[in-house]
Amino acid sequence: PNTAVTIEGHCSRTGGYDYNMDLSQRRANAVTEVLVQQYGIEPGRLKAIGFGYNNPVDPSDSPEAHDKNRRVIAEIVGDDTTADMKWNIYTVDQEVK
């Protein structure tokens, strides 16, 4: 297939900048690993990017906003270079290792 997937990891604004950059990258890497290990998608078709808390869905400082901002987005793109599908995956994990 001629499709590629970009996996974006995001965090809430709790904690420090460097920690959240690392955490968001680990979230994106974890989803990428599942796609490779469990679904057989070739690693060369996947790109994992951590954005930390730089692109919040909800910029407020409420618990609800923090929940919304802890997410992974999977964007699937085909030959025509437009996004064919885009998924928001909200995390409920304590911490991705």
N, C-alpha and C positions, 0 to 999 in steps of 0.2 A: 504493500500500500504506500501511496505517496502522501501520507499525512504525518504531521508532527504534533507533539503535545508539549505545551509549556505549562509547568506546574509552578504556581506562585504560592509561597508561604507568607503569611501575615500574622502579626501579633497585636495585642493591645498595648497601651502606653504604660502599663505597669512594669516596673523594673528598668534597668539601665539600657542605653542604646546598644552597646556592644552585645550584651546578653540577648536582647531581642533580635538583633540581626542574626546571631548564631542560631537562636531557637527557630526563627522563621525559615532559615536555610535547612535546618534539620527536619522540620515539618515537610518541606517540599521534597527533600531527599527521601523521607520515609514513604511518601506516596509514590514517588518514582520507583523506589525499590519494590513496592508491592506490584506495580504494573509490570516490572521486569520479571520478578520471581514467580508471581502467581498467574499472570496473564500472558507471559511470553512476549511482551512487546520489546523490540530491540532497543537497547540503551541509546543508540545513535539517533533515535526518533524522539527522544525525550530531553527536555531541558528543565532543570530545577533552579528556581531563583528565589532567594529570601529577601523580602522587602522590609522586615522589621515592622515598626509602627508608622512607616512613612506614608502609607496609603490607606487611611482608616475609612471604613464604611460609615461609621458614626464617630465624629470627632469629640463628642461630649465625654465627660469623665464619670459616667454612671456604670454600675455593674452590668446593665444591659448592653451598653456600648462596648464594654470590654469583651463580653461574650460574642457580639457580632464581629468584632475586629480580629478575633482568634479564628482564622479560617485558612483554607487552602483553596485556590482557584485552579481548575484545569481548563485550559483553552486548547481546543483541537482545531488545527488548521490543515486544509487540503491544498491541492494544486492551484486553486484560484486565489490563494493568499488571503482569503477572508475567513474570519472565524466561523467554522461550521457549527461548533457547539462550545458553550462555556458553562462550566459547573462551578458553583460555590459549595465548598465542603466545610461545614463549621465543625471545629474540633471540640470535643468534650473530654479529651485526654488530660491527665494531670501533667505529663511532660513527655515529649518524644525523646527517646534516648538515642 
